[in-house]
Amino acid sequence: MGPLLVLWLAVFLSGTWAVDRGNFKTCDQSAFCKRQRALKPGQSPYRALLETLELTNTKLTLQLINDNNKVRLLLELYRLQGNMTRVKINELKPLKPRFEVPDVLINDPPTEPLSLLSQDENGVVLSLGADSQWLIVSAKPFRLDIMEGREVLLSLNSRGLLAFEHLRIRKDTISYKIKNNVYSAWENIKWVFSSQVDPEGAEKKEETDAANELAEGETAKEDGMWEETFKSHTDNKPNGPSSISLDFSLPGVEHVYGIPEHADSLKLKTTDGGDPYRLFNLDVFQYELFNPMALYGAIPVMLSHSAQRTMGIFWLNAAETWVDISSNTAGKTVFGQMLDYVQGSSETPQTDVRWISESGIIDVFIMLGPTPTDVFSQYASLTGTQAFPPLSALAYHQCRWNYNDQEDVAAVDKGFDEHDIPYDFIWLDIEHTDGKRYFTWDPHKFPQPKDMLQGLMDKRRKMVTIVDPHIKVDSSYKIHNEIRSKGFYVKNKDGGDYEGWCWPGNSGYPDFTNPEMRAWWASMFAYDQYEPFSLSAACSEAPHLTHTALHQGSMENMYTWNDMNEPSVFNGPEVTMHKDALHGNWENRDLHNLYGLYVQMATAEGLIERSGGVERPFVLTRAFFAGSQRYGAVWTGDNTAEWEHLKISIPMCLSLGLVGVSFCGADVGGFFKSPSTELLVRWYQTGAYQPFFRAHAHLDTPRREPWLFGPENTALIREAVRQRYALLPYWYQLFYHAHHSGQPVMRPLWVEYPQDTATFSMDDQFLLGRDLLVHPVTEEGGRGVTAYLPGKGEVWFDVHTFQKHNGAQNLYIPVTISSIPVFQRGGSIIPRKARVRRSSSCMEHDPYTLFVALSPKRFAQGELYIDDGHTFNFDKQKQFIHRRLSFANKALSSRNLAPGSQFITPSWIEKIVILGASKPSKATLKTPDGKENLLEFEFDASMSVLTLRKPGVNAGVDWTVVLQ
């Protein structure tokens, strides 16, 4: 490891933990963002050439012309199935192809015919089908409006901010001058003839000349169009300026959400007077909060919501992107808004959004809802749904950088048993490898990895090891040699292998955009490929080992963590890859935000392949893009042991859930620094009710296994973890639905109460599915929280005390250090497992307890979903149980929701708890065979809680309990 890298790492790992904002660009330091943002709203130079309009069964095409430079663009409009509209804009005749994002859409979206309703010299009106929806194309200036009846739902280019930097040849190159002289001579010859036979010939030559003159003028007056420097790094741009921009106006909208990843509030803020939100995957060291800076992942999807409608905008572009947001109501005080109402102000609220990307084309999907559920389904139809994880992945994960050796792993594992705390996965960070060579084990610290894995398997537990996408440049390292020999590394601008610094020192970066590279990477997860240590170590330290003995480093209970996959390059610009690095024919600037998705994609495929396609994978990624939900889980990166970081984990995961990524969590306890015992306990209590539940800590922090903080705190953490395990049947059911429908697991209250304006900005509490409301305690020294219980006429039950509360109120809840405020919605039925064991797999065949919360507003309903918990048999062979649980007219019943499915479970119904009940005279269990059995019951009159004991009926059959 070179001295410069050692020095860099010393700074990186020093005790001064704070982001150096100077390492990352602002909009003013990003040439294309500064250039585009300098354009102000006004008259658009773009005009639609209506005479070029063509309408087919699948799309409308129309040319646009920039009247300033005469460059023509091609507009394509598609009406998609499911109430969506697609808009594509590209150069009509680019000098070379512009990048279009592959592998994100799950298929070519099916279209429906557009019909032309009217056309004149001012524009055209098209029908979008149902519900009186129209698309209006205005010619001069070019503008698109989507309307429903008399209402404008959304407008494109209404502020005139469409800007499309066309590809051009640089003026100050010899090749340009030669080409230009030949081209000019040829154009002059053509013009002489064409102007005599084609009156438009002269106009076309003028357009070309004007575009060339503009390009030359731009080169002279603008910095950063062909080259820009940030700190010590120079970015060469052989294709010149290529950025794009488009504005969207949303009348009637004050609340927009999404475009993760940012450590910010759920409701996106306006960016007037500050930087836009940035989408550019970066390794940001101990990120700041409430900042539009880019973080590890980028999903260019924004949702708008009002009491009348929910819509979505999906900007399919993988280049660096900035998003500006403005609003005509921003900055108004509550008093000012009330004054507008009293005075009858006619100003309609409106949010304006502008997307700016460095390269590629404009390819945008407008999801017209109208409900939140509709938007989730629409987006899922484009990019797919959340991968259905193994049930064990929804349990608790124990991690730190790093568990030292096999003995340390065994001691931690034993500690959980001794303190009666369940866990399913123990994780190993980079130090488990042989010299940071991934797919290997350190021969001294982990000499018998298979024995270690077998010891975990004997307890029905699992392990996750880290595999990062930077590969140590080492001629004795098999992985490096194969990647180099196959030509699979990313290339630098000169055609050599791109190299940079990361944890191993000098590293190469595999080109995961290459499907052959991804297939090879996947093959490395085979059980006979993952080595107990590198071949160099084997030869020097264990020469007696046979080749067969070397290949014993993996088992079926070992899963994978992809970190640093933005990609992180310690000595690169903004700690990432140079934009002029080459992935085949494309620059990194074109596809940067796809890299992390491809790494996770290849890794997940490898875990599937190693089992012959039988087992579901579990892969955690730090970097992500649209579509990453198909491959596993994400986490919020390198957070800090501070109360504000605990709080921000809620809106960060809520934002991800809104754009398809349900499997989200934050490092419990904070990665950097050391939490107080109170903060650690509160973080466990919060994490137990977030989808991905993992504790993690930095190398330099003190150990923080749950039993190291005294018996009282150990008991509190134990209780939080046990609450998670008891609820695993409900979590699993929610993920089953997320996989099938795209509905988020963890969701803001407005998703279920879309007309309740009080919920629109809430991000300190959330729903799990429809039926559990969680308001964690995230204030230091908190003695109470105020939870908003939504729904007029609803009732909510405290899941711990069974106290009933009315909806549509702010409820103050006194809390102690043991409190986790959670409420079950009246009218719901939630399954739990009361027998918490050492791991979720140990609970596989245990019985269920059903919690039935009654409501005066509706019958109670719920579901029970069961499968084997780890294979694809639920999908491929329809091996699962899916039951509808209903309580109506004093009868609780279980009915089959999937008659075509086949699965047998030994689990049974152990207990039924009915909240808000009245005392019956008797309770009778009826089964399809005609048998009737009286059930024992207890009734707590003070809380109106009825408990039915030992129904004893199998969880997979029809049954009814009748109360009389």
Buried (B, 14 or more C-beta within 10 A) or exposed (E): EEEEBEEBBEEEEEEEBEBEEEBBBBBEBBBBBBBBBEBEEEEBBBBBBBEBBEBEEEBBBBBBBBBEBBBBBBBBBBBBEBBBBBBBBBBBEBEEEBBBBEBBBBEEBEBBEBEEEEBEEEBBBBBBBEEEBBBBBBBBBBBBBBBBEEEBBBBBBBBBBBBBBBBBBBBEEEEBEEEBEEBBEEBEEBBEEBBEEEEEBEEBBEBBEBBBEBBBEBBEEBEBBBBBEBEEEEBEBEBBBBBBBBBBBBBBBBBBBBBBBBBBBBBBBBBEEEBBBBBBBBBBBBBBBEBBBBBBBBBBBBBBBBEEBBBBBBBBBBBBBBBBBBBBBBEBEEEEBEEBEEEEEEEEBBBBBBBBBBBBBBBBBBBBBBEBBBBBBBBBBBBBBBBBBBBBBBBBBBBBBBBBBBEBBBEBBEBBEEBBBBBBBBBBBBBBBBBBBBBBBBBEBBBBBBEBBEBBBEBBBBBBBBBBBBBBBBEBBBBBBEBBEEEBBBBBBEEEBBBBBBBBBBBBBBBBBBEEBBEBBBBBBBBEBBBBBBBBBBEEEBEEBEEEEBBBBBBBBBBBBBBBBBBBBBBBBBBBBBBBBBBEEBBBBBBBBBBBBBBBBBBBBBBBBBBEEEBBBBBBBBBBBBBBBBBBBBBBBBBBBBBEBBBBBBBBBBBBBBBBBBBBBBBBBBBBBBBEBBBBBBBBBBBBBBBBBBBBBBEEBEEBBBBBBEEEBBBBBBBBBBBBBBBBBBBBBBBBBBBEEBBBBBBBBBBBBBEBEEBBEBBBBBBBBBBBBBBBBBBEEBEEBEBBBBBEEBBBBBBEEBEBBBBBBEBEBEBEBEBBBBBBBBBBBBBBBBEBBBBBBBBBEBBBBBBBBBBEEBEBBBBBBBBBBBBBBBBEEEBBBBBBBBBEEEBBBBEBBBEEBEBEBEBBBBBBBBBBBEEBEEBBBBBEEEEEBEBEBEBEEEBBBBBBBBBEBBBBBBBBBBBE
